[in-house]
Amino acid sequence: MRKILVVLFLVGNLIVANNKAGAQGITEEQVKNFSYHLAYGEETVTLKNGEYEKGFPDYEHVRLHSFVIKDLNGDNEPDAVVILAQNSGGSGTFYEITALLSRGRDIVQTNSIYLGDRVRIEKLQAEEKAAFPPGSRSKVARIRLDLLTHKETDALCCPSKKESQCYILRENNLISCQEVASPGVREKAEAYLPTDRHEKVTESETAKPASKGFTVVEGGELAKGLDDESKSDTAQAYSFRPGETGILILRGIKAEENRLSIRINTGGCTEKKSIKAEVKKVEGIDPQVPAYEITFIKQTPDNCKGLFPEGVVIEYDLKMDFGFSMPYTITVKNPIIPLAKNEPYFIISSVRKEGPVEVKDNSSEQELEQNQIAQLKQELIEATVRAIEMEIERYKAYVRQDKKEKIAYLQTELDKFKKMKPEDYLLASTTENNLLANAGKFGPLLPPEEREIEIIVSKEYKYGSILEVSGMTRSGPFYHLAGIKGCDLKYLSPGQYKIKAYLVYKREYFGAIPDYYVYIAGKI
């Protein structure tokens, strides 16, 4: 059974606004018109009669899928467990479960748990209060959720795997019942009142982290008293995607008050125990002040399929975990890519596996003969035109308020590219292409982005087909075929290849999930 992952978030200050409970606790009207903090995107939206919709160009639709009003935490006041569904214009619909707690005359929302993309909710219920786990003194309602999730062979439209999930409230956090029986180290979670500003309401205790797996090296030698299994074994690989192991490529870092926090990518199963921290004592800026270098190494791959564009924060207590006593200095040796939560989830097409990083010369325009350059540009223009035409047809089939605006925009782009000459088309080698600056936008990419992609060919492709990419998950990346070298769709016979591709069009899809039309320039 897929491991259920709790999406945790931080909160700021509070002004109590409209989210007030009545004298008898939470009502159906309040559930349908509450200001919900969404797990994905860390934003707050206010439902009106169970729905929220934002128009073009940043389309978003949030709806109340289902809810149950019941005393969830044993305080004899009605609470509510709620399932929300989000869509941003693409084919994906993303579900999360959260709870609303009655706190006197205020309503507090708990954390949310991500349920998946296009799962099918069959039944939501909250059972009568009972001791859980058996034998405990705490009496809370058990939340039961029956749903269909995806088998590996299921299409995203049609989940067929039956699951029955169980949740309870513990310390004002919504957690799976399995976590009660075997709690582990987890991040601090906070309940909050989702109004214009937020006030911290409660903070759960964090289990004392174990030091096993950390290696401290002084003067190039292992420190005495450490287990043999904790000896240094640094892999010459890098880990950026959740399923990769090796030296972690961080997404952010923060150090203050004897604490060090790192933000990394996750599929939902990355924990503190998945990471080994190697600490080496080095020469510092002052001979009397100890100096340490820390390298974080991912040892356990995260093969879960959850979508967490914001990543996960892992926190270390420098005194408890590493034995550091002030004064000291630290240097973190890991590379850092400071991604924001609303930027594309995958931006590195391949990560070094061993040996030195190979620096490639991308000056392809200088290496090709003039006629080859012209031919490449012409086929890239044709691929872009084909991509726009397919997208116009896709929008025509939609039933949405902003359909005419988007079709009009694409028609203007179509006319532009149909008139474009090869000499007016810019390749990525002449201009730096920064897709991060266009995060959340859609449309033709000029210049295109050049990538190396490993694909598996098991059937004959046609224009619009999604390439089967090695390592692709339900969170992408998705590449739709818009053009191929020589316009020969039979160029790729069955097998596994590494290809050179150009991203010519960014499709509108949910949030930061990467979805593009591509032109295949050849095999590598």
DRENGU-322624 format. One record per residue (C-alpha): y, z, x; residue in one letter. Coordinates in steps of 0.1 Angstrom, whole numbers, plus 5000, padded with zeros to 4 digits. Each point is the difference from the previous one (the first is absolute). Layout:
YZXA...
This chain:
500050005000M503449915013R501850295015K502950104978I503350035019L502950224991V503349835006V502450275013L503849985002F503050215011L502850114978V503750095004G502450194978N500150054962L502449974970I498150074968V500849714977A498149874969N496550105009N499850324978K497050144983A500350124964G499250354989A496449904994Q499649815034G499749635006I500149764971T498949644996E503649884998E500850165033Q496949845017V501249664988K503650055011N499650195033F501549925033S496949945022Y499950005037H497749715010L497550045028A500649655013Y503549935012G501150364997E502449924971E500850164967T500049804968V500850124965T497749884972L501349914966K497450034973N497349975027G501449705020E502549925028Y500949645010E502449875027K501049635000G500349735026F500249995030P498350345005D497849984970Y498050314992E498150114969H498650364996V498150114969R498350314988L496449904997H498650324986S500550374999F498550334987V502050314991I498050325008K500650335018D498949895035L500850315021N499050294978G503650134992D499549944962N502849734999E499249644993P500149775030D499149635003A497949785022V501449645002V498849665012I502749755010L499749635007A502349805022Q500649625004N502649825021S499549654987G496749915018G496550014987S499450365012G500450304977T499850335019F499050334983Y500650365009E499350334983I502550295000T500650324980A503050164983L500150384999L502150214977S502050265020R501950204974G502549754986R499649765029D497449735006I498649965035V498149695012Q497250055025T498949775028N498349674990S496649855008I499649635005Y497249864979L500049635011G501149654992D498849854967R497550284993V499150044964R500750344984I497450084973E500450364991K502450295010L499350354988Q500850365010A497250244993E500550364988E500950265026K497050125020A499550175033A499949745028F498449995023P497350214983P500350375008G503749995008S502650204981R502449704995S499849844966K501449654999V499349694979A497849745016R501449654996I497349734995R500749635006L497649724992D500949675015L498749675014L500749935037T499149715023H496849945017K500249805032E498949694981T502450044971D503049784995A503350204997L500349904964C496650144989C498950345013P496450104990S499250325019K500050304977K501450325013E500750344985S502650205019Q501050364998C503350175008Y501550354997I503350175007L500050235031R503350165012E501949754978N498349705017N497849764983L496849965021I496549874996S497350254990C498149925032Q502950135021E499550354985V496550035013A500849875035S503750045008P501349855032G503249985019V502549834978R503749935000E502550234982K500649894965A502850094977E500549994963A503449884989Y502449944971L500649625001P503749994991T502949855018D499550255029R496950215007H499450365008E496850135017K498150204975V496950105018T498249945033E496250035004S498550175030E498649785028T496750095015A500150115036K499449695021P497050005023A500649935037S496649845005K500449645013G503250065020F499849965038T502650175022V500149865036V501950185028E500649845033G497549724992G497250254994E498550134967L501250344991A497350275003K498350134969G500049674980L496849864985D498449705016D500449804969E503850025002S500249825034K502449715003S498649674989D503149804993T499149664986A501949705013Q500649884964A502950054976Y499850114964S502649874975F498049914969R498150294983P496549865010G500849975037E499450275027T501750055033G503550105011I502050044968L503049784994I502350244982L502349924971R502350305007G500350335018I501950324996K500150315022A501850334993E499450374998E496849995020N498549744976R499249645006L499449754971S498749645003I500049744972R497149755002I498449744977N497250114977T497649864975G499850354985G497350165022C502050075032T500050375007E501150225029K496450035011K499849625003S502450025030I499650135035K503050115019A499849985038E502550225018V500849965037K502250235021K502549795020V503050045023E503050094979G503850005002I500050365013D497350145022P500150334981Q499649834966V496549874991P499949644989A497249844980Y499049654990E498249964966I498049694990T498649984964F496749824997I498449894968K496350085003Q498749954964T500849674982P501550034965D498149754978N501450124967C501749734979K503150194987G503549865001L502450235018F502949805014P501850325010E497150105022G499050375005V501650285020V497950215023I501650325013E499150205031Y501150365009D500749975037L499350365007K496950044978M498449665007D500949965037F500950345012G503649905011F502550295005S503749945003M501649885021P498249665004Y500649634996T497749744984I499749625002T498049814974V498449705017K499149804968N501949694991P502150024968I500849744974I502550184977P499149844967L501650104968A498050054968K501349694983N499249775029E496949785003P496950215006Y498449755025F502349865027I497649985029I497549724997S497850145028S500050305022V498850025036R496450095004K499850065037E501749915032G503749925004P502049854971V500149635003E503649874997V499949664984K502649735004D501049894965N502149715012S497749764982S502949754993E500449965038Q496449935005E499449744973L500949645003E502949894979Q497949814975N497650294996Q503050234993I501349764973A496549984984Q499650385000L503450054984K499349734974Q496750174990E501750344999L502649864976I497349854978E498150335000A503250184989T500649754972V496450054988R500350385001A503349994979I498449764975E497050234996M502350314995E502149824974I496849944980E499050365005R503350134986Y499849754970K496850184989A501750355001Y501550184970V502950185015R503850024995Q501049875035D497749704999K502849744996K502150155028E497149985024K498949654991I503749895004A500150155035Y496849845010L501049664986Q503250015022T497850085030E497649734991L502849744999D501250125034K496749975017F499249664984K503249865016K499550175034M499349795030K497850125029P502950035024E501750254976D496950224998Y500150305024L496850135016L499550375008A500249935038S503749914998T501150294978T498750364998E498450044966N500550354987N498050044967L500950374999L503549914992A498749824968N497650284989A499649984962G501449654997K498049694992F500449625006G499849755028P500150125036L502249815024L499150025028P496450074992P498150285018E497349905024E496850204999R496450005014E497650084972I496250035001E498449854969I496649964986I499249664983V497250034975S501149744975K502249694998E503750094997Y502649844978K503750044998Y500850354986G496750155011S500150345016I498850005036L497250245007E501550205029V498050235022S500850364993G501849924967M500150284974T501150024964R503450085015S500249675018G501249825019P499649704977F500449645013Y500049714975H499449655014L503149784996A499449745028G497649915029I500249795031K499749634991G499850094963C496250025005D498550274978L496649955016K501550085035Y498450354997L496249974997S498050324991P500250275028G502350255015Q503249895017Y503250135016K502849774988I503649955006K501950024968A503649994988Y501250224971L502249764980V500650194967Y500050384991K498550054965R501350264977E497450274998Y499850374995F502250205023G499349955037A496649834997I500249695023P499349684980D500949665014Y499449624998Y499049875034V499749685019Y496949975024I501149835032A496650015017G497250205015K500550215031I
